[in-house]
Structures are given as C-alpha cells and as structure tokens.
Amino acid sequence: MKHLLLLLTVALLAVTTLAQPATNDSKTTKVTTAADRPVFEKIKTGKGMVVVSNEPGNSFSIEIKGKKVGTLPGGPLRFQVDGKYLEIMLQDKAPFITAANKSGLTDIEILEWHRQWYSDQIEKTFGAKLNVESLPLKLFGDKDVLKWSFPMPPEAGYKNLKRQAYLSIVKGDQILMLNSAWTTEIVEYKEVSQLLWDTMRSLKLSEKPIGN
C-alpha cells in the first residue's frame, strides 16, 4: 500500500505542480497554486485532521475524516486517508474569468473553464487525450460544485491507477479543488467519491481569521 501511494504521489506531482503560466485560448494565464500560499495549519483530531487557512480575505477550514489520516510528500496539502490519496488545491479564479472573455459568469461556468484548463494540462503531461466525465452538483442546497473524473489513459503508464476524481467549488476569489484516485487497492470507485464529497461538505468559510 505504501509503495502504491508513493507511485501515485509521483504520478500526480507532474500534473498538479501548475504554478507556471499556461496557454488558454491563445492567452497566457498565470495560475497561483496552494504552494504559493501561506503555510496551512493541520490539526489532528479524534476524527482525522482539520486544515485551516487564514490567508487574509480567504479564511477557511476543511475536515478530513478517517481512522488513519497522514500527510504525503510532494505538496503542502497531500494526504493519505485510510489508504486513499487526497489532495486539496487552491487556485485564483480571476484567470479563468478573463479567459472566458464573458461577463456575468456563474460559478458553475467558472468551474467548467477551470476544469477544461486543468484537464488540458494533464493531457499535455501524459501526451494522451482524456475521456472526461463531468457533473454539476449542489452543496448545502444552493452552492455550485463540479464533479469530474477520467479513467487513466494507458499511455500514462500507471497500471495501478484506474481513475482520477475531482470536486471543485468557487470560494471567494479562489477555486478550491479536491483530488483523489481510484487504484487497484480500492475495491469500489464509490469509496473515492464518498471521501471527496464528505471532505467538501465539511468546508467552512469565514470572513475573519479562524481561531481568533
């Protein structure tokens, strides 16, 4: 299991280190990732771990529940949750509004632009076309969330990785995205989907620093 998670971390490192400028519809889009953000506080709890960020104007907390929750190398917010991979990513939403060249975008439209850009980066990394499946959802009855995933292309060369899965949401002037993966060690894909959904449902936003 540890060996498989290490392989998964290495595989995802190439496609989630996206701080460099990227081209979107002939425009250069500067994307800021969680790696550029202030240090996050990770608090162990009886149910798992709570991640807190008190970046001015973007304070939030999110809870990762599991019997065994630990951190993984390769990024500030990569975790092992009962043998499953989980990463939390943050990116500014402004570049995707600019790339759309359209006023009055809804949150779901912003998330769709972000998904297209992100999946394009993965295609370039793997040198393979992705078969992306996407579904808009509602959180807490009125908040737009985008669920999307794709089977790992054979060209990527990672036979133990079956499918990549994502949930994304607009949070203030940022996009928060959760990523996990269905591997040969996980019996059913719904385990991965449930991990992402349970984690996203724990998201709490605050206009003031959390804990102060």
N, C-alpha and C positions, 0 to 999 in steps of 0.2 A: 504493500500500500504506500509506504513512504517513497519507494522508488518511482511508482506511478505518479504520485503527486509532484515529485521533483521534475519528472518529464513534462507533466502538464504545465508547471510553472515556467519551465524553459520555453515551451511551445508558445505560451501566451505572452511571454516577455517581449517577443518580436512584434506582436500586434497590438500591444497596449501601451507601449512607450511612444506616444504620439504628440510630443510637445513641439516637434518641428513643424514648419509651415507645410501645408498640404494644398493641392490644387483642387478646386471645386468649381466647375463651370467656368474655367479659364480665369478664375480669380484666386489669389493667394489668401488662404485662410489661416490665421495664426490661432492655434488651439492651445489653451492652457490646461494642463492636467493636474491631478492631485499631487503629483510630485513637486509642482511649483508652489504648492500651498504651504501655509504654516504647519507646524507639527500637530498631529492629531493626538488627542488623549484616548487611550484604550484602557478601559476599566473592567477588570474581571468581576463577574457577579456569580451568584448561585445558579443562574440560568444560562450563563455563557459569557458574553462580553458586550459592553456598550462602547461605541465610538462617539466621541464628542469633538466637534469643531467649533471654535469661537472666532472664526475669521470675521472681522467687522462687517455687519450687514448680511452675513450668511451663516449665522449660528444654527447648528442643528445637532441632533443626536439620533443614532440608529442602533438598534439592538440586534445582536447575532446570537440566536438561541441554539444550544446544543449541549450534549453531555460532555463533549471534549472540543473546545474551541482554542485554537492556537494560531500564531502568525506564521507566515511563509516568507521566504526571501524573494527579492526581485521587485518589490514595490512597497509603498508605505501602508497600503490597506489591502493586503492579501492574506487570506485566512484558510485554515483547514477546519472544517466543521463536521465532526463525526465522519471523517474520511472523504468529505466532499470539498471541492475547491470553491472559494467565494472571493470575489474582488469588488471593492467599492471604488468607483471612479467619479471624478468631478471635472467638468469642462465648462468654459464660458459659453453661454447661449448666443451671444451677440454675433459671432462669425456666421452662424447658420441662418440668422435672420437676414444678415447682409447678403449671403449667398443666394437666398431665395428671391431677393430683389422684389419684394412684395410687402405692402403694408398690412397691418391688422392680422398678422399670423396668429392662429390659435396655438395652444400648447401642443396639441397633437401634431400639427403641421411642423412645428419646430422640431419635435422629436423624430418625425419622419425624415426631415432633412439631415438631422444628426445621424440617424441610422444609415442613411444612404452614404454619407461621407465615411462613417466608420467601417461599414462593410466594404467600401471601395478600398480602404487602406489594407484590410485583411486580404482582399483579392490580390492586391499588388504584392503583398508579403509572400503569399503562398503560390502566386502565379497560376491561380485557378479561379474559375467562376463559381460563385456561391449560389446555392438554392435557398434564398432567404424566405422564411415564413414569418408573417407579421400580423399582430392582432392588437387593436386598441382596447384598453380596459379602463374601468373607473375605480379609483381608490377613495374610500370614505364617501362614496356616492356621487361625488362631483369632480374629483381631481383626475386629470388625464394621465394614464400610464400606457407606455408602449411595450408590449411583449413581443420579442422577436428571437428567432433562432435559425440555425442552419446545420445540416449534417456536415461533419468534417470531410472536406474533399480528399480523395485518395492521394492526390498529388502532394498533399501536405506531408505525407509520410508518417503520420502518427496513428498507428493502427489501434491503439488503446483508447483513443478519443472518438466517441461516437457523434456527439452533437455539442455545439456551443449554444448557450442560452443567455438571454439578456432581459432586463427590465429597466426602463428609463423613465424619468419624471423631470419636469421643469420645477426648479426650486429657486425662486427669486431670479437672480440674473445668471444662474447656473443650470446645467443639466447634471443630474445625479444618475449614474448607471450602475446596476449590479450585474455581475457576470459570474456564471458557473458553467460546469461542463458535465455531460453525461459520459461516463467512462465504462470500460468493461468491468470495473469493480463495483459499479452501482447497478442493482437489478433492474430498476424501473426509472424511466425518464421523469415520472411524476415526483420522485424524490427531489430531483433538482429543481423542478418548477415550484414545489412547495417551499423549499429553502429560500428561493428568491422572493416569493410572494410574502412569506412570513416576515422576512427581513424588511422588505419595503413597507409593509403595514406598520412596522414599529417606528417609522420615520417621524420625528417631531421637529418642527421648525420653531425658531424663536427670534424675535426682534431684538432681544437683549442677550448678552453673554450667558450661557447656561452654567449654573452653579454659582453665579454671583448674586 
